[in-house]
Amino acid sequence: KIYNYSDYKERFEELPSILVAEKKSYRPFNIQSVRYQKNMVILKLKGIDDRNAAEALKERDVFITKEDLRELPEDTFYIKDLIGCQVLHAENGEKLGEITDVIQNAAQDIYQIKLENGKDAMIPAVTQFVKEVSVAERTVKIQLIPGLIDDDGIQITAKDNE
C-alpha cells in the first residue's frame, strides 16, 4: 500500500518500476499490477509474493527515477526543482533569500524563503507576487508589496493587521 501524494491518481499505472528506500540506497522493483483502495495505491511488485515479503517493505519511502517524471504544464514546477532557488526582487534583481520548502495547501502553494537576514518568510505562489521562475537559472523573481515582508523578515498577513 502506498499513500499517493500525486494529484494524478493513475500515475502508478504509467510507471514500469519504483525505487524503495533502503538504509543508504534504493532497491528497484518492477510493478506487476496496480489497484486502488480509497486514497491508497496498492501495488503488486514482481518478486514480492507473500505477506512477509510485503511487510518487510512497510513504512518505506517510494521514489521514481528522473526519467519517469511526467512533463508538467507550463508554469508548473516540481518542488524538488524550486528548493534551493535564489529569490530575487523582480524590480532590481536584489537577492532576497533562498527557497527552503514549498508548502502545499488548498488555496495555493506557499514558498518558504530563508531571507538574507536569516529570518524566514512565506510568500504565496501566485502571479501577484511570483513574477518569473527559471528552473534553469535556479531563480525566482518576486514582486514585493508593502506589508508582504516586514523589517524582521516575517510575513504580515491580513489577519495580523486586523
Helices and strands as residue ranges (DSSP letters): E 2-3, H 11-14, E 17-21, E 26-37, E 40-45, H 51-55, E 62-63, G 66-68, H 79-82, E 86-89, E 95-103, E 110-115, E 120-124, E 130-134, E 139-142, H 158-161
